[in-house]
Structures are given as C-alpha cells and as structure tokens.
Amino acid sequence: MNVQIEESWKRHLQEEFKKPYFAELTGRVRQEYMTSTCYPPGRLIFNAFNLCPFDQVKVVIIGQDPYHEPGQAHGLSFSVQDGVMFPPSLQNIFKEIEMDLGISMPSSGNLTRWAEQGVLLLNATLTVRAHQANSHATLGWQTFTDAAIKALATHREHLVYMLWGGFARSKAYMIDKGRNLVLESVHPSPLSANRGGWFGQHQFSRCNRYLEENGEKGINW
C-alpha cells in the first residue's frame, strides 16, 4: 500500500509499513471501505499525522476510535468537522478549558487548529464502520499506533501526554515519565466526568506551563 502520510512520520514508521501485519491491516481496511460505510473518509485516515509532523509534536492526546456517525470524523481524536454539534465528550473538554483558562466555548469543534500547533490527536484505531463503535478495533491498527507512540517516546522528550480514561491510560507504560509530562484523568464523557476526576484538574494550564518551562510555546487552546 502506498501510504499517504507526512514525510517525517513516514521516516520514523517506515519499518512498520514493511511488516506482514500492516499489509494484512491495509487489505482488511480496504475491504471494509469497499463493502461498508466507514469513517473517516479514506483521504483523512492519517490526518492526525499529516497535520502534526513528528518533530513538531508537543502534546499527544489519545482517543480510542473515530466517531461513527455521518459527517463527524475527520481523522483527529475528539474533533468533529465544522458545523457538527459537539459530542458530549468534546463539550466537556471545552467546559474544562473554559474553567481552567477562561477561554470561551468555541463555535466549532474542529480541532485542526490544535493539530497545527503541535497537538497529535491520535486515535488508537484509525477507522470505524458506520454506527458501530470499536468495529475496527481488531483489524490491527493498534499495533501501528502503538509504534507511533513508541517512536515519540524513543526520539522525543519534554512532550505532554494527556491520557483520558482507562483505555488511554493503558498506553502509559510506553512513556518515560522522567522525560515527559503525563497527565492522567478519567475520560471526559459524561458517564465518567460527572462522577469526578475530569473537571478541575487544570490539565490545559499545567500542559502549557510545562511546555513553557521547557522552552516551547504553549498551546492556544
């Protein structure tokens, strides 16, 4: 498969593209897109990587898999396309940003603006069948996205990893907490957030403080 992915990521992940699992993965994904409605659109599967080159990553936010309803997913975790109503988790993210930093709720849930500042909005599984959450979780994407996290952990330092919920937190073992800031919390979904542990954590200001202490510009959330 001729993977259309940003050049710096292609260099760091080139060995993955040669492995048998990746050929099997791409064949299964291609078959899914041919026979079912799947998201995001094929051209946007690697959007998180294409908008945020390897050497420009400052923050990593890990999601589970793409939104599975029409018009939502565009290859960035937690993000929706312009004009789409905010999903509940994204609404809670914006509420916490407002409480933490005083930034008013935006008019759009499109987080491309974050990605272009160095926020890697990475779903562990990069595709999904319409109306079926986690339907592509067993295709092999996580081997690939874990390799991306490991590449960052090996070659970059002073990054901020935001791990929200049990699934994202299960990736913490790959990250050296002595060389990076790892912010763990419950998931921003209403079911988790309303039980406590999401609101009032000041993750976004803590993230920016850490970046600035290490010579980087903070994120305009």
Secondary structure, DSSP 4 states (H G I P E B T S, - for coil): ------HHHHHHHHHHHTSHHHHHHHHHHHHHHHHS-EES-GGGTTHHHHHS-GGG--EEEEESS---STTT-SSSTT---TTPPPPHHHHHHHHHHHHHH-PPPPS---THHHHTTTEEEEESS--EETTBTTTTTTSSHHHHHHHHHHHHHHH--S-EEEEEHHHHHTTGGGS-TTTSEEEEE--SSHHHHTTTTSTT--HHHHHHHHHHHTT-PPP--
